[in-house]
Amino acid sequence: RSVAPTFLDASRRPFPRGIRVPRAPFAVRGIREAARGTTVRGARTMAAAAPPLCAWLVAAGAHADFGADEHRQTQCLDAGSGATFGLDRRPLGVRRRGSARSGMAVSVALQPERVIVEKKRPDVKQRRVVVTGMGVVTPLGHDPDVFYNNLLDGHSGISEIETFDCSKFPTRIAGEIKSFSTEGWVVPKLSKRMDKFMLYLITAGKKALENGGLTEEVRNDLDKTRCGVLIGSAMGGMKVFNDAIEALRVSYRKMNPFCVPFATTNMGSAILAMDLGWMGPNYSISTACATSNFCILNAANHIRRGEADVMLCGGSDAPLIPIGLGGFVACRALSQRNSDPTKASRPWDMDRDGFVMGEGAGVLVLEELEHAKQRGATIYAEFLGGSFTCDAYHMTEPHPEGTGITLCIEKALADSGVAREEINYVNAHATSTQSGDLKEYEAIVRCFGQNPQLRVNSTKSMTGHLIGAAGGIEAVACIQAIRTGWVHPNLNLENPEKVVDVGVLVGAEKERCEVKVALSNSFGFGGHNSSILFAPFK
């Protein structure tokens, strides 16, 4: 360890390694007595004027024994970096981790009475976050307005699966995207190699930029170090990975060299950021069906903390391949109402028999308010906040008392600074499963049951469950409800559960609703809970 010239002439060398210096009580007492009532500057002066052995003890950082009290406070002088303060609570003879093998500590106690002073990081003023762009790829359309108009009209995007032969599966229906093109959004070379989840992600992301007026010319004027991408996926590149396994049965030489990067959930965000040149926060989150909400809230927090000005966020999934369908069938989670696909997804209805898989992507442009104003952006809504919790109970079943969901909603209200009575619209997670629908409903009523204006619906009754992308398209549904003043119907609610108050749920037709604050819930396998809130911008 180098020794500062303040304490020891640089030309002099400490004792050779391996030589233990016996304790020098007279020197220790001298240091202790000289240190009483002195400042740090005075202590340095004292050390410089001390006898040679004392000077060496200070410079080399020998451990000075000031008594048997294990809880003494000490002021430490680090020979390399000046004065620091710490609390030494080690028993006598215990070697400090990283100190010399001779047993010598790296500091000398000079002021036992000095109290520790902690330097706190200055608080960053919380900044307002607004939504300035939306992009979707869904079974009900690939434009936010087309998508929402289809929801308002009660159209269902659920039909028989056509992408592959599923005749041997007990479930043969899904919210499948029948027509999709990447032309103008993804270069053909990559379009042929990428998994669909990445194609949906990049397309929805670029459409969100276009929807938000962030043209290439506008983007060129942005500080790209303060622009980020946080779009997650629950399942990732399932088809790319599955194809790689099939190729490996022949030979590793037959495997796609892109099979690893194109299968990982982070690569969609990464490639989109590379395309845009955005160097801010860039990663993905994978929390099953809660993925999009996790990404949206974390993206907003980057803006709130002053780490970014613009964030693309949301989720994307393309699980409609044999292994994806087969996996959920094995879980016994899917509806088998194959004869009438549009009636299969029926949240809160007594005749529900499981959820319906879907695919697609939902992406938002979140922006710091002043940044959005400066570039003259159209502000669709304000993002107020949200929260995450974990049931810590079961892999696939919600907590029987709904405690994790209730806690998540309450924490989201606290984070947003919103009173319960201000929430008058909830876009529920409600997937059409037996226990999940009821536990969420009970939590919603527990939190907001006193509000007679509360309206609750489930987008999944028409789109199916888009897994990691569900929260993304449902966030768009919430924002569109704020913009239009209409909330979409609940399809197939023909025989409601007895414990459900149909006066709270939206009926079979769209309803007028001047949304004050909208809450969007998303929950995932593993007990992941997430709630996020939007409101009209004022």
C-alpha positions as CSV (number, residue, x, y, z in Angstrom):
1,R,0.0,0.0,0.0
2,S,1.4,3.4,-0.9
3,V,2.0,5.8,2.0
4,A,1.1,9.4,1.8
5,P,4.1,11.8,2.2
6,T,2.1,13.8,4.8
7,F,2.8,11.0,7.3
8,L,6.0,9.5,6.1
9,D,8.8,10.6,3.8
10,A,8.4,8.7,0.6
11,S,12.1,7.8,0.6
12,R,11.7,5.8,3.7
13,R,10.3,2.3,3.6
14,P,8.1,0.6,6.2
15,F,9.4,-2.5,8.0
16,P,10.0,-5.5,5.6
17,R,7.0,-7.7,5.0
18,G,6.7,-10.5,7.5
19,I,8.2,-8.7,10.5
20,R,5.7,-8.2,13.2
21,V,6.1,-5.0,15.2
22,P,5.5,-5.5,19.0
23,R,2.9,-3.3,20.6
24,A,4.3,-0.1,21.8
25,P,2.2,1.0,24.8
26,F,4.1,4.2,25.2
27,A,3.5,5.1,21.6
28,V,-0.1,4.2,21.7
29,R,-0.6,6.3,24.8
30,G,1.1,9.2,23.2
31,I,-1.1,9.1,20.2
32,R,-4.2,8.8,22.4
33,E,-3.2,11.7,24.6
34,A,-2.3,13.9,21.7
35,A,-5.5,13.1,19.8
36,R,-7.8,14.3,22.6
37,G,-9.5,17.5,21.7
38,T,-7.8,17.8,18.3
39,T,-9.2,18.3,14.8
40,V,-8.3,16.2,11.8
41,R,-5.9,18.8,10.7
42,G,-4.4,18.9,14.2
43,A,-4.2,15.1,14.2
44,R,-2.1,15.2,10.9
45,T,0.2,17.8,12.5
46,M,0.6,15.6,15.5
47,A,1.3,12.5,13.4
48,A,4.0,14.4,11.4
49,A,5.7,15.6,14.6
50,A,5.5,12.3,16.4
51,P,8.6,10.1,17.2
52,P,9.7,7.8,14.3
53,L,7.9,4.8,15.6
54,C,4.7,6.7,16.1
55,A,5.0,8.1,12.6
56,W,5.5,4.7,11.2
57,L,2.4,3.4,13.1
58,V,0.2,6.1,11.6
59,A,1.6,5.7,8.1
60,A,1.4,1.9,8.0
61,G,-2.0,1.9,9.8
62,A,-1.2,-0.2,12.8
63,H,-4.1,-1.1,15.0
64,A,-4.0,1.0,18.1
65,D,-5.5,-0.6,21.1
66,F,-7.6,1.9,23.1
67,G,-9.0,-0.5,25.6
68,A,-11.2,-3.6,25.8
69,D,-14.5,-1.8,24.8
70,E,-15.6,-3.5,21.6
71,H,-18.2,-0.8,20.8
72,R,-15.9,2.2,20.7
73,Q,-16.3,4.9,18.0
74,T,-13.3,5.8,16.0
75,Q,-12.1,8.5,13.6
76,C,-10.0,6.9,10.9
77,L,-7.2,8.3,8.8
78,D,-6.7,6.4,5.6
79,A,-3.1,6.9,4.5
80,G,-4.1,6.8,0.9
81,S,-7.3,8.8,0.8
82,G,-7.3,11.2,3.7
83,A,-9.9,11.3,6.6
84,T,-12.9,9.0,6.8
85,F,-15.1,8.2,9.6
86,G,-16.3,4.7,10.7
87,L,-17.4,2.6,13.6
88,D,-15.1,-0.2,14.7
89,R,-17.0,-2.9,16.5
90,R,-14.7,-5.9,16.0
91,P,-13.5,-7.9,19.0
92,L,-9.8,-7.5,19.8
93,G,-7.6,-9.6,17.6
94,V,-10.1,-10.0,14.7
95,R,-8.4,-9.1,11.5
96,R,-10.1,-6.7,9.1
97,R,-10.9,-8.3,5.8
98,G,-8.4,-7.3,3.2
99,S,-5.8,-6.1,5.7
100,A,-2.1,-7.1,5.7
101,R,-1.2,-10.7,6.7
102,S,0.8,-9.3,9.7
103,G,-2.6,-8.5,11.4
104,M,-2.2,-4.7,11.1
105,A,-5.4,-2.8,10.4
106,V,-5.6,-0.1,7.8
107,S,-6.6,2.7,10.2
108,V,-5.7,4.4,13.5
109,A,-8.3,5.6,16.0
110,L,-7.8,9.2,16.9
111,Q,-11.2,10.5,18.1
112,P,-13.3,7.9,20.0
113,E,-16.2,10.4,20.6
114,R,-16.8,11.4,17.0
115,V,-20.3,10.4,15.7
116,I,-20.7,8.8,12.2
117,V,-22.0,11.2,9.6
118,E,-23.7,9.6,6.6
119,K,-23.9,11.4,3.3
120,K,-27.3,10.9,1.7
121,R,-27.9,11.1,-2.0
122,P,-29.8,14.3,-2.8
123,D,-33.5,13.7,-3.6
124,V,-34.4,13.9,-7.3
125,K,-37.5,16.0,-7.9
126,Q,-40.1,13.6,-9.3
127,R,-41.0,14.4,-12.9
128,R,-44.4,14.0,-14.6
129,V,-44.7,11.2,-17.1
130,V,-47.1,11.3,-20.1
131,V,-48.1,9.0,-22.9
132,T,-47.4,10.4,-26.3
133,G,-47.5,7.4,-28.6
134,M,-49.2,4.0,-28.9
135,G,-48.5,0.9,-31.1
136,V,-50.3,-2.4,-31.3
137,V,-50.2,-5.7,-33.1
138,T,-53.4,-7.7,-32.1
139,P,-56.0,-10.1,-33.4
140,L,-58.3,-7.1,-33.6
141,G,-56.1,-4.8,-35.7
142,H,-52.7,-3.2,-35.9
143,D,-53.7,0.4,-35.3
144,P,-54.7,1.8,-31.9
145,D,-57.9,3.3,-33.3
146,V,-58.9,0.3,-35.3
147,F,-58.1,-2.0,-32.3
148,Y,-60.2,0.0,-29.9
149,N,-63.1,0.5,-32.3
150,N,-63.3,-3.2,-32.7
151,L,-63.4,-3.6,-28.9
152,L,-66.2,-1.0,-28.6
153,D,-68.2,-2.8,-31.3
154,G,-67.8,-6.1,-29.4
155,H,-66.0,-7.9,-32.2
156,S,-64.1,-11.1,-31.1
157,G,-60.6,-11.9,-32.4
158,I,-60.8,-15.5,-31.3
159,S,-61.0,-18.2,-34.0
160,E,-59.7,-21.6,-35.0
161,I,-55.9,-21.9,-35.2
162,E,-54.7,-21.9,-38.8
163,T,-50.9,-21.6,-38.5
164,F,-50.3,-25.3,-37.7
165,D,-52.3,-28.5,-37.5
166,C,-53.7,-28.8,-34.0
167,S,-56.4,-31.4,-34.7
168,K,-54.9,-33.7,-32.1
169,F,-55.0,-31.1,-29.4
170,P,-58.1,-30.7,-27.1
171,T,-57.9,-27.0,-27.6
172,R,-57.8,-25.7,-31.2
173,I,-58.8,-22.1,-30.8
174,A,-56.8,-18.9,-30.1
175,G,-56.6,-15.1,-30.6
176,E,-54.5,-15.7,-33.6
177,I,-53.2,-12.9,-35.9
178,K,-54.3,-13.9,-39.4
179,S,-52.6,-11.2,-41.4
180,F,-49.4,-9.4,-40.5
181,S,-46.7,-7.7,-42.5
182,T,-43.3,-6.3,-41.5
183,E,-42.9,-4.4,-44.7
184,G,-41.6,-0.9,-44.0
185,W,-40.8,-1.8,-40.4
186,V,-38.3,-4.6,-40.4
187,V,-35.6,-5.2,-43.0
188,P,-36.3,-8.4,-45.1
189,K,-33.1,-10.1,-44.1
190,L,-33.9,-10.0,-40.4
191,S,-37.6,-10.5,-41.0
192,K,-36.9,-14.0,-42.3
193,R,-34.7,-15.0,-39.4
194,M,-36.4,-13.4,-36.4
195,D,-39.0,-15.0,-34.1
196,K,-42.5,-13.6,-34.4
197,F,-42.3,-12.1,-30.9
198,M,-39.5,-9.9,-32.1
199,L,-41.3,-8.9,-35.3
200,Y,-44.4,-8.0,-33.4
201,L,-42.3,-6.0,-30.9
202,I,-40.3,-4.0,-33.4
203,T,-43.3,-3.3,-35.6
204,A,-45.5,-2.2,-32.6
205,G,-42.5,-0.1,-31.3
206,K,-42.0,1.7,-34.5
207,K,-45.7,2.3,-35.0
208,A,-45.8,3.8,-31.5
209,L,-43.1,6.2,-32.5
210,E,-45.0,7.1,-35.7
211,N,-48.2,7.5,-33.7
212,G,-46.3,9.9,-31.3
213,G,-44.9,12.1,-34.0
214,L,-41.4,10.9,-33.4
215,T,-40.4,10.8,-37.0
216,E,-36.8,10.2,-38.1
217,E,-36.2,13.9,-38.4
218,V,-37.5,14.5,-34.9
219,R,-35.5,11.6,-33.5
220,N,-32.3,13.0,-34.9
221,D,-32.7,16.1,-32.6
222,L,-33.2,14.0,-29.5
223,D,-30.5,13.3,-27.0
224,K,-30.2,9.6,-27.7
225,T,-28.4,8.9,-24.5
226,R,-31.6,9.8,-22.7
227,C,-33.9,7.6,-24.8
228,G,-34.5,4.0,-23.9
229,V,-36.3,0.8,-24.8
230,L,-37.9,-1.6,-22.2
231,I,-40.2,-4.1,-23.9
232,G,-40.5,-7.5,-22.4
233,S,-41.7,-11.0,-23.3
234,A,-43.0,-13.8,-21.1
235,M,-42.1,-16.7,-23.6
236,G,-39.4,-15.2,-25.8
237,G,-38.4,-16.7,-29.1
238,M,-40.2,-20.1,-28.7
239,K,-40.2,-21.0,-32.4
240,V,-36.6,-20.1,-33.0
241,F,-35.6,-22.2,-30.0
242,N,-37.9,-25.1,-31.0
243,D,-36.5,-25.1,-34.5
244,A,-33.0,-25.2,-33.1
245,I,-33.8,-28.3,-31.1
246,E,-35.2,-30.0,-34.2
247,A,-32.1,-29.1,-36.2
248,L,-29.8,-30.4,-33.4
249,R,-31.4,-33.8,-33.8
250,V,-29.6,-33.9,-37.2
251,S,-26.4,-32.0,-36.3
252,Y,-25.4,-28.9,-34.6
253,R,-24.1,-27.7,-38.0
254,K,-27.8,-27.5,-39.0
255,M,-28.6,-25.0,-36.2
256,N,-29.5,-21.4,-36.9
257,P,-26.5,-19.3,-35.8
258,F,-29.0,-16.8,-34.5
259,C,-30.9,-19.3,-32.4
260,V,-29.5,-18.1,-29.1
261,P,-29.8,-14.3,-29.5
262,F,-33.1,-14.5,-31.3
263,A,-34.6,-16.8,-28.6
264,T,-33.7,-14.6,-25.6
265,T,-36.3,-12.1,-24.3
266,N,-34.0,-9.1,-24.2
267,M,-33.0,-9.1,-27.9
268,G,-36.2,-7.5,-29.1
269,S,-35.5,-4.4,-27.1
270,A,-31.8,-4.5,-28.0
271,I,-32.3,-4.7,-31.7
272,L,-34.9,-2.0,-31.7
273,A,-32.5,0.3,-29.7
274,M,-29.7,-0.5,-32.2
275,D,-32.0,0.4,-35.1
276,L,-32.9,3.7,-33.4
277,G,-29.5,4.4,-31.9
278,W,-31.1,4.9,-28.5
279,M,-28.4,4.5,-25.8
280,G,-30.5,5.0,-22.6
281,P,-32.0,2.2,-20.4
282,N,-32.3,-0.9,-22.5
283,Y,-33.4,-4.3,-21.2
284,S,-36.4,-6.6,-20.9
285,I,-38.4,-8.0,-18.0
286,S,-40.1,-11.4,-18.0
287,T,-42.8,-11.9,-15.3
288,A,-45.2,-14.1,-17.2
289,C,-48.5,-12.4,-17.8
290,A,-47.6,-9.4,-15.8
291,T,-44.6,-8.6,-18.0
292,S,-46.0,-5.5,-19.8
293,N,-47.0,-3.7,-16.6
294,F,-43.7,-4.4,-15.0
295,C,-42.0,-2.9,-18.1
296,I,-44.2,0.2,-18.3
297,L,-43.8,1.0,-14.6
298,N,-40.0,0.5,-14.6
299,A,-39.8,2.7,-17.8
300,A,-41.8,5.4,-16.1
301,N,-39.5,5.2,-13.1
302,H,-36.5,5.9,-15.3
303,I,-38.1,9.1,-16.4
304,R,-39.3,10.0,-12.9
305,R,-35.7,9.7,-11.6
306,G,-34.3,11.8,-14.3
307,E,-32.4,8.9,-16.0
308,A,-34.3,9.2,-19.3
309,D,-36.6,11.6,-21.2
310,V,-38.3,9.1,-23.6
311,M,-39.0,5.4,-23.2
312,L,-40.6,2.8,-25.4
313,C,-42.2,0.2,-23.2
314,G,-44.6,-2.7,-23.2
315,G,-44.6,-6.4,-24.1
316,S,-44.7,-8.9,-26.9
317,D,-45.4,-12.6,-27.2
318,A,-46.0,-15.2,-30.0
319,P,-46.7,-18.5,-28.2
320,L,-49.0,-20.0,-30.8
321,I,-46.8,-22.9,-31.9
322,P,-47.3,-26.6,-31.0
323,I,-45.1,-26.5,-28.0
324,G,-46.7,-23.4,-26.6
325,L,-50.3,-24.7,-27.1
326,G,-49.3,-28.1,-25.8
327,G,-47.6,-26.7,-22.7
328,F,-50.7,-24.7,-21.6
329,V,-53.0,-27.7,-22.4
330,A,-50.8,-29.8,-20.1
331,C,-51.4,-27.2,-17.4
332,R,-55.1,-27.7,-17.9
333,A,-55.5,-23.9,-18.2
334,L,-57.1,-23.5,-21.6
335,S,-60.7,-23.4,-22.7
336,Q,-61.9,-26.3,-24.9
337,R,-64.9,-24.6,-26.4
338,N,-63.7,-25.4,-29.9
339,S,-67.2,-25.4,-31.5
340,D,-67.9,-21.8,-30.7
341,P,-64.5,-19.9,-30.5
342,T,-66.0,-16.4,-30.0
343,K,-67.9,-17.6,-26.9
344,A,-64.8,-19.3,-25.4
345,S,-63.4,-16.4,-23.4
346,R,-66.0,-15.4,-20.8
347,P,-64.6,-13.7,-17.7
348,W,-66.8,-13.9,-14.5
349,D,-69.3,-16.2,-16.3
350,M,-70.2,-19.4,-14.5
351,D,-69.7,-21.4,-17.7
352,R,-66.1,-20.4,-18.2
353,D,-63.7,-23.3,-18.7
354,G,-60.3,-21.7,-19.0
355,F,-58.5,-18.9,-20.8
356,V,-57.9,-18.6,-24.6
357,M,-54.3,-18.0,-25.8
358,G,-53.5,-14.9,-27.9
359,E,-50.5,-13.3,-29.6
360,G,-49.3,-9.8,-30.4
361,A,-47.7,-6.7,-28.9
362,G,-48.6,-3.5,-27.2
363,V,-46.1,-0.6,-26.9
364,L,-46.3,2.9,-25.4
365,V,-44.2,6.0,-25.8
366,L,-43.7,7.5,-22.3
367,E,-42.2,10.9,-22.1
368,E,-41.2,13.5,-19.5
369,L,-43.9,16.2,-19.6
370,E,-41.7,19.2,-20.3
371,H,-39.8,17.3,-23.0
372,A,-43.1,16.4,-24.7
373,K,-44.3,20.0,-24.5
374,Q,-41.0,21.3,-25.9
375,R,-41.4,19.2,-29.1
376,G,-45.1,19.9,-29.4
377,A,-46.2,16.3,-28.8
378,T,-49.8,15.3,-28.6
379,I,-50.4,14.0,-25.0
380,Y,-52.9,11.2,-24.8
381,A,-52.9,10.6,-21.1
382,E,-50.8,10.9,-18.0
383,F,-49.1,8.0,-16.3
384,L,-49.6,8.3,-12.5
385,G,-47.8,5.4,-11.1
386,G,-48.2,1.8,-10.1
387,S,-46.9,-1.1,-8.0
388,F,-45.7,-4.7,-7.9
389,T,-46.3,-7.5,-5.3
390,C,-45.9,-11.2,-5.1
391,D,-48.5,-13.7,-3.7
392,A,-45.7,-16.0,-2.5
393,Y,-48.3,-18.7,-2.5
394,H,-48.5,-21.0,-5.6
395,M,-47.0,-21.3,-9.1
396,T,-50.3,-20.9,-10.9
397,E,-53.1,-20.2,-8.4
398,P,-53.8,-16.8,-6.8
399,H,-53.7,-16.5,-3.0
400,P,-57.0,-17.7,-1.7
401,E,-57.7,-14.4,0.2
402,G,-56.4,-12.2,-2.6
403,T,-54.0,-10.5,-0.3
404,G,-51.3,-10.0,-2.9
405,I,-53.7,-8.4,-5.3
406,T,-55.2,-6.1,-2.7
407,L,-51.8,-5.1,-1.5
408,C,-50.7,-4.3,-5.0
409,I,-53.6,-2.1,-5.7
410,E,-53.2,-0.2,-2.4
411,K,-49.5,0.3,-3.1
412,A,-50.3,1.6,-6.6
413,L,-52.7,4.1,-5.2
414,A,-50.1,5.3,-2.6
415,D,-47.4,5.5,-5.3
416,S,-49.7,7.6,-7.5
417,G,-51.1,9.8,-4.8
418,V,-54.6,8.9,-5.9
419,A,-57.6,8.5,-3.5
420,R,-59.8,5.4,-3.9
421,E,-62.9,7.4,-4.9
422,E,-61.0,8.8,-7.9
423,I,-60.8,5.3,-9.6
424,N,-63.9,4.9,-11.7
425,Y,-62.6,2.4,-14.4
426,V,-60.7,-0.8,-13.9
427,N,-59.4,-2.9,-16.8
428,A,-59.2,-6.2,-15.0
429,H,-56.7,-9.0,-15.7
430,A,-59.7,-11.4,-15.7
431,T,-58.6,-14.2,-18.0
432,S,-61.7,-16.5,-17.7
433,T,-60.2,-18.9,-15.2
434,Q,-62.2,-20.3,-12.3
435,S,-60.3,-18.9,-9.3
436,G,-58.4,-16.0,-10.9
437,D,-61.5,-14.0,-12.0
438,L,-63.2,-14.2,-8.6
439,K,-60.1,-13.4,-6.5
440,E,-59.4,-10.3,-8.5
441,Y,-63.1,-9.2,-8.5
442,E,-63.2,-9.6,-4.7
443,A,-60.0,-7.5,-4.4
444,I,-61.4,-4.8,-6.7
445,V,-64.7,-4.6,-4.7
446,R,-62.7,-4.6,-1.4
447,C,-60.7,-1.5,-2.6
448,F,-63.4,0.4,-4.6
449,G,-66.7,-1.1,-3.7
450,Q,-68.0,2.1,-2.2
451,N,-67.7,4.0,-5.5
452,P,-71.1,3.7,-7.3
453,Q,-69.5,5.0,-10.6
454,L,-67.0,2.2,-10.8
455,R,-67.0,0.3,-14.1
456,V,-65.0,-2.9,-14.7
457,N,-64.3,-4.9,-17.9
458,S,-61.9,-7.4,-19.4
459,T,-60.3,-6.9,-22.8
460,K,-59.5,-10.6,-22.8
461,S,-63.1,-11.5,-23.5
462,M,-62.4,-10.4,-27.1
463,T,-58.7,-10.7,-27.7
464,G,-57.9,-13.8,-25.6
465,H,-54.9,-13.7,-23.3
466,L,-51.8,-12.3,-25.0
467,I,-49.6,-13.5,-22.1
468,G,-46.7,-11.1,-21.8
469,A,-48.3,-8.6,-24.2
470,A,-51.6,-8.5,-22.4
471,G,-50.8,-5.5,-20.2
472,G,-49.5,-3.6,-23.2
473,I,-52.7,-3.8,-25.2
474,E,-54.8,-3.3,-22.1
475,A,-52.9,-0.1,-21.3
476,V,-53.8,1.1,-24.8
477,A,-57.4,0.2,-24.1
478,C,-57.3,2.3,-20.9
479,I,-55.8,5.3,-22.7
480,Q,-58.3,5.0,-25.5
481,A,-61.1,4.9,-22.9
482,I,-59.8,8.2,-21.5
483,R,-59.6,9.7,-24.9
484,T,-63.0,8.6,-26.3
485,G,-65.1,8.6,-23.1
486,W,-66.3,5.0,-23.9
487,V,-65.4,1.8,-22.2
488,H,-65.7,-1.5,-24.1
489,P,-68.2,-4.3,-23.2
490,N,-67.6,-7.6,-21.5
491,L,-68.3,-10.3,-24.1
492,N,-70.0,-13.6,-23.1
493,L,-71.1,-12.5,-19.6
494,E,-74.4,-14.4,-20.0
495,N,-74.5,-16.3,-16.7
496,P,-72.6,-14.2,-14.1
497,E,-71.2,-15.8,-10.9
498,K,-73.6,-15.3,-8.0
499,V,-71.1,-13.4,-6.0
500,V,-70.5,-10.9,-8.8
501,D,-72.4,-7.6,-8.8
502,V,-73.3,-7.1,-12.5
503,G,-73.9,-3.5,-11.6
504,V,-70.1,-3.1,-11.3
505,L,-69.3,-4.9,-14.6
506,V,-69.8,-3.4,-18.0
507,G,-72.5,-5.2,-19.9
508,A,-72.7,-6.6,-23.4
509,E,-72.6,-3.1,-25.0
510,K,-70.1,-0.3,-24.7
511,E,-70.9,2.3,-22.1
512,R,-70.2,6.0,-21.6
513,C,-67.7,6.8,-19.0
514,E,-65.8,10.0,-18.2
515,V,-62.7,8.3,-16.9
516,K,-61.2,10.1,-13.9
517,V,-58.4,7.6,-13.2
518,A,-58.1,4.2,-14.9
519,L,-56.5,1.2,-13.2
520,S,-55.0,-1.7,-15.2
521,N,-54.2,-5.0,-13.5
522,S,-51.9,-7.8,-14.8
523,F,-51.1,-10.9,-12.8
524,G,-48.7,-13.8,-13.8
525,F,-47.7,-17.3,-13.0
526,G,-45.4,-17.3,-10.0
527,G,-47.7,-14.9,-8.1
528,H,-46.5,-11.7,-9.8
529,N,-49.0,-8.9,-9.4
530,S,-48.9,-5.5,-11.1
531,S,-51.2,-2.5,-11.2
532,I,-50.7,0.8,-13.2
533,L,-52.7,3.9,-13.3
534,F,-53.5,6.5,-16.1
535,A,-55.5,9.7,-16.0
536,P,-56.5,12.5,-18.4
537,F,-53.7,15.0,-18.7
538,K,-54.5,18.3,-17.0
